[in-house]
Each structure stands twice: as structure tokens, then as C-alpha cells.
């Protein structure tokens, strides 16, 4: 959509007379397309069933000779929680005819994903205000798209959420794919470690074939010595199981002890899990914790499973 807007409003040639082509590039490797279920669901909603084969991905071409613009890179988070919102504003301000059902679906779906269904003005069970996930401009931009959408916002978000949390889809992933799906890096006491969030119960994660081997391969790829896998359970109440994995026992103990010191066990509500993970994974370089306070630090606001 950004490339389309640029093609309509940007320069068509350089000062030297060379033609300018505004080419959209999906900011993931081609092999990762099927690891983003919300994206695949969204492009199908928009009627772009062949996007997986027709789009250009970051590993399809050498971008070093191109002028690259990353949509949303410099978005003011105080004004927008969705990086797509400024694009919606610009397109509607330039020419409303550029927005049809497909474009509105792509843009509106991204806003819903970025803002967790336009969450704002929420309070917790004690009446304390929770951080807003949508600003007034996010909500206004989505409202402006509503007349073009083929379905309601709630129906769209439910379908996107179901795609993300589908149990069968998660179980179909290999161990390595599961670790790559929602990955970030953080640091404690000067040490960088990886974090993979997984929307599966702990023992379903543990039953993944060759989990420890895949974890070591993943850590080697990322040049790390420790990986944290966060598995979510939702019954009888939402809880999180945290699996620490390392290629070195001493480094593993250093990180688990560091976590125990971050605010203390009471704040994290972190206790050793009664799980024989060493026998299950065939290594002593692992340790599991049960965490009930899922709001602490790494909460990703996970929804219920879709089966």
C-alpha cells in the first residue's frame, strides 16, 4: 500500500531523467511467509491468494543499490500505536479512491493486530489503568476504513486471532520453526539471551521432536548460549511456563539465578516447576519454572487457543 501511494504521489523520475519504480518488499525472508499465520489469513481476506509467490521478499534481491524506506520506522508512538495509521491518513487525504475493499482490509487488519483490537481505556481487576494499545488517531483511521471493509472489525480480528492461536497449526510446526515464530532478544547483567514465545501448553512444547537439538542449532545461529522458551497455559487460569535451555550448564545457572534476582521471586511469582525436563530432553542443560504472574515484563497479551 505504501508503494502504491508513492507511485501515485512521489517522483516518477530522477533529476537525470531515469524512471523511478516504487516496489513493495515484504520485510521477511520468503521461507518465513508460512510462519506468519495472521499475514496469510489477512492477504486471503484481501483477495490476494497468490501473494506468497508473487511478492518480493528481503532475500529475493540485493537491496544495497536501492533507496529503501521502511514503513513506520519513525512513527511517533505517542500519536500512533499502529505504524500503519499514518499511511491510512496519507492515502485518504490524497485520494480516497485509492482505498478499496482489499486495501482497506490490509490496512485495517494491520491496525487491529498492532493495537490488539483497538484496546484503550482499560483497567485491571483493581481498577488501575492499563497501558492503551490504541490512540485516538489509530481509532479514527480504522473508523475511516470501516465503510470499505467486507466484514466488521470484530469479525476480522477474531479470524486473525484464530489464525495466530490455532492449536493444530502450532502442533504442525517443527521445533526450529516454533522457536523462530515469535523471537526477540534481551539482556540481564550484561548477557544477551534469546526469548521464544510459544502459544502451546508446556508439555506439548516438550513433546516436539528433537527440541534440545533444534534449540542448540538456533542458539548457534543467533550466536547465543542461552534460550528461554515461554509456553502458555490458559486453564484453570492463564499461566506461563518458562523453559531455560543452554549449551553450557554453568551459563544456564547464571541466567536462572539472575532471573531470580530481578524483583525477587515474589514479584515474578516464579517457582521451580515440578517437571522432569532433564529426562525428557536428555540433557542437564535445562531448567523449568512455573510463572503465574504473566503481566511481569514479557507479557504478550496472548489470547485463548483456537482449535
C-alpha positions as a printed Julia matrix, in Angstrom:
307×3 Matrix{Float64}:
   0.0     0.0     0.0
   2.87    2.38    0.76
   4.49    1.65   -2.61
   1.13    2.25   -4.31
   0.81    5.63   -2.59
   4.38    6.54   -3.54
   3.72    5.6    -7.17
   0.77    7.99   -7.21
   2.28   10.89   -5.3
   6.06   10.51   -5.47
   8.56   11.44   -8.16
   8.33    9.38  -11.34
  11.9    10.09  -12.44
  15.26   11.24  -11.13
  16.77   14.65  -11.96
  18.84   12.78  -14.57
  15.67   11.52  -16.24
  15.83    7.92  -15.05
  12.49    6.32  -14.23
  11.73    5.53  -10.6
   9.92    2.32   -9.68
   8.3     2.05   -6.25
   8.49   -1.65   -5.44
   6.93   -3.2    -2.31
   9.14   -5.67   -0.46
   7.77   -7.9     2.28
  10.15   -7.49    5.23
  10.67  -11.2     5.89
  12.59  -13.99    4.12
  10.46  -15.96    1.66
  10.71  -19.12    3.75
   9.1   -17.33    6.71
   5.86  -16.45    4.92
   4.01  -19.5     6.22
   5.31  -18.79    9.74
   3.13  -15.68    9.94
  -0.42  -17.11   10.06
  -2.04  -13.73   10.65
  -0.4   -12.43    7.47
  -1.53  -15.39    5.37
  -5.06  -15.03    6.74
  -5.08  -11.28    6.09
  -3.92  -11.47    2.47
  -6.55  -14.13    1.79
  -9.2   -11.82    3.3
  -7.98   -9.13    0.91
  -8.3   -11.46   -2.07
  -4.55  -11.82   -2.64
  -4.32  -15.6    -2.64
  -1.1   -15.65   -4.71
   0.83  -13.16   -2.56
   3.19  -15.86   -1.29
   4.54  -16.45   -4.79
   4.09  -13.02   -6.38
   5.52  -10.79   -3.63
   9.17   -9.8    -3.38
  10.87  -10.77   -0.11
  14.01   -9.45    1.55
  16.07  -12.41    0.35
  14.86  -12.2    -3.27
  17.01   -9.26   -4.32
  20.05   -7.2    -3.36
  18.67   -4.06   -1.76
  22.05   -2.42   -1.26
  21.75   -0.47   -4.53
  18.19    0.65   -3.81
  16.8     3.52   -1.8
  14.96    1.67    0.96
  12.15    3.16    3.01
  10.83    1.15    5.96
   7.18    1.97    6.52
   6.54    3.17   10.06
  10.19    3.33   11.14
   9.9     6.86   12.57
   6.3     6.77   13.76
   5.65    8.8    16.94
   4.36    6.22   19.44
   2.59    8.94   21.42
   0.38    9.61   18.4
   0.15    6.14   16.92
   0.38    2.61   18.27
   0.0     1.19   14.78
   2.7     2.02   12.24
   0.07    1.72    9.52
  -2.11    4.57   10.79
  -0.06    7.41    9.19
  -0.26    5.57    5.86
  -4.05    5.36    6.13
  -4.23    9.08    6.9
  -1.99    9.92    3.94
  -3.91    7.77    1.46
  -7.3     9.11    2.48
  -6.03   12.69    2.43
  -4.5    12.26   -1.04
  -7.27   10.41   -2.84
  -9.98    8.31   -1.22
 -10.43    6.38   -4.47
  -7.1     4.62   -3.78
  -8.82    2.71   -0.98
 -10.98   -0.25   -1.96
 -12.08   -3.35   -0.05
  -8.73   -5.1    -0.5
  -6.6    -2.12    0.52
  -8.9    -1.37    3.47
  -8.68   -4.98    4.62
  -4.88   -4.99    4.56
  -4.58   -1.67    6.36
  -7.43   -2.23    8.81
  -6.21   -5.71    9.69
  -2.73   -4.36   10.46
  -4.2    -1.7    12.75
  -6.24   -4.33   14.62
  -3.19   -6.57   15.04
  -0.92   -3.71   16.17
  -3.45   -2.42   18.71
  -4.85   -5.76   19.93
  -8.29   -4.89   18.54
  -8.06   -1.17   19.37
  -7.69   -1.7    23.11
  -7.83    1.57   25.04
  -9.2     2.89   28.32
  -8.81   -0.49   30.05
  -8.42   -1.11   33.79
  -7.28   -4.17   35.7
  -9.31   -6.0    38.33
  -8.16   -3.48   40.96
  -9.27   -0.51   38.87
  -5.76    0.54   37.86
  -5.36    1.94   34.35
  -3.67   -0.37   31.85
  -1.49    0.99   29.03
  -3.51    1.91   25.97
  -2.76   -0.14   22.86
  -4.59    2.31   20.58
  -4.57    6.09   20.29
  -7.38    8.34   19.09
  -5.7     8.58   15.69
  -5.49    4.78   15.41
  -9.18    4.5    16.16
 -10.06    7.34   13.78
  -8.04    5.75   10.97
  -9.74    2.4    11.44
 -13.17    4.05   11.58
 -12.42    5.74    8.26
 -11.73    2.32    6.72
 -14.89    0.67    8.05
 -17.13    1.68    5.08
 -14.75   -0.15    2.73
 -14.4    -3.35    4.77
 -16.18   -6.55    3.69
 -16.75   -7.55    7.34
 -16.93   -5.98   10.78
 -13.79   -5.19   12.73
 -14.69   -7.73   15.41
 -15.14  -10.48   12.8
 -11.83   -9.57   11.19
  -9.91   -9.55   14.48
 -11.45  -12.84   15.58
 -10.37  -14.5    12.33
  -6.84  -13.09   12.6
  -6.62  -14.08   16.25
  -7.83  -17.61   15.5
  -5.15  -17.94   12.83
  -2.44  -16.92   15.3
  -3.57  -19.25   18.08
  -4.71  -22.28   16.08
  -3.62  -25.32   18.06
  -3.27  -27.62   15.05
  -1.12  -25.05   13.24
   1.2   -24.73   16.23
   1.48  -28.51   16.52
   2.33  -28.77   12.81
   5.47  -26.65   13.27
   8.85  -28.26   13.66
  10.85  -27.43   16.78
  13.01  -24.95   14.88
  10.0   -23.26   13.24
   8.32  -22.95   16.63
  11.39  -21.23   18.12
  11.67  -18.81   15.18
   7.99  -17.79   15.14
   7.95  -15.09   17.85
  11.55  -14.41   18.77
  13.3   -11.49   20.44
  16.48  -10.85   22.38
  17.03   -9.24   25.76
  19.81   -8.85   28.29
  20.4    -9.38   32.01
  23.6    -8.45   33.83
  25.28   -7.71   30.52
  24.38  -11.07   28.97
  22.22  -11.34   25.87
  19.78  -14.22   25.64
  17.03  -15.27   23.26
  13.31  -15.48   24.05
  10.84  -17.55   22.03
   7.15  -17.17   22.88
   5.01  -20.21   22.1
   1.21  -20.38   22.31
   1.16  -24.02   23.37
   0.91  -25.76   26.74
   4.24  -26.72   28.22
   4.09  -30.46   27.63
   3.04  -30.0    24.02
   6.22  -27.94   23.62
   8.28  -30.61   25.35
   6.92  -33.29   23.01
   8.24  -31.51   19.92
  10.73  -33.82   18.17
  14.42  -33.03   18.72
  13.62  -29.94   20.79
  17.01  -29.65   22.53
  18.96  -30.28   19.32
  16.88  -27.66   17.49
  17.43  -25.23   20.38
  21.2   -25.65   20.2
  21.12  -25.1    16.42
  19.0   -21.99   16.93
  21.32  -20.63   19.63
  24.31  -21.25   17.36
  22.58  -19.4    14.51
  21.84  -16.43   16.79
  25.29  -16.58   18.43
  23.82  -17.05   21.91
  24.48  -19.54   24.67
  21.06  -19.43   26.39
  17.49  -19.53   25.14
  14.23  -19.01   27.01
  11.06  -20.69   25.72
   7.84  -19.26   27.14
   4.86  -21.63   26.91
   1.34  -20.5    27.79
  -1.48  -22.36   29.54
  -4.97  -20.94   30.0
  -6.73  -23.33   32.37
  -7.71  -23.11   35.18
  -6.26  -19.59   34.75
  -3.69  -18.12   32.46
  -0.17  -19.1    33.46
   3.19  -19.31   31.84
   5.83  -21.99   31.96
   9.38  -20.86   31.29
  11.97  -23.29   29.95
  15.62  -22.24   30.12
  17.94  -24.0    27.67
  21.7   -23.65   27.23
  24.67  -25.37   25.69
  26.55  -24.86   28.96
  25.35  -25.81   32.45
  27.22  -23.04   34.28
  25.85  -20.37   31.94
  22.38  -21.79   32.44
  22.65  -21.47   36.23
  23.97  -17.91   35.92
  20.9   -16.83   33.96
  18.3   -18.61   36.08
  19.85  -17.09   39.23
  19.82  -13.66   37.58
  16.12  -14.05   36.84
  15.5   -14.97   40.44
  17.07  -11.66   41.48
  15.0    -9.48   39.09
  12.47   -8.11   41.55
  12.6   -11.34   43.51
  10.51  -14.48   43.16
   7.54  -12.78   44.84
   7.21  -10.13   42.11
   7.66  -12.61   39.29
   5.63  -15.29   41.05
   8.26  -17.66   39.7
   8.72  -21.13   41.21
  10.58  -24.2    40.12
   8.26  -26.42   38.12
   7.69  -29.98   39.23
   8.69  -31.32   35.85
  11.44  -33.78   34.97
  12.62  -31.81   31.96
  16.16  -33.18   32.09
  14.97  -36.72   31.45
  12.53  -35.57   28.79
  15.13  -33.6    26.84
  18.09  -35.86   27.58
  20.3   -33.09   28.97
  21.02  -31.37   32.27
  21.35  -28.04   30.47
  17.72  -27.12   31.04
  15.52  -25.84   33.82
  11.79  -25.11   34.03
   9.78  -22.61   36.08
   6.1   -22.02   36.59
   5.02  -18.38   36.47
   1.52  -17.25   37.4
   2.16  -13.5    37.24
   2.07  -13.3    33.43
   1.88   -9.5    33.49
   5.54   -9.32   34.55
   7.95   -7.95   31.96
   7.45  -10.26   28.97
   3.65  -10.46   28.8
   2.43  -10.6    25.19
  -1.28  -10.44   25.95
  -1.88  -13.92   24.49
  -5.45  -14.91   23.61
  -7.23  -18.19   24.06
  -6.39  -21.15   21.87
  -8.38  -21.74   18.7
  -8.96  -25.39   17.94
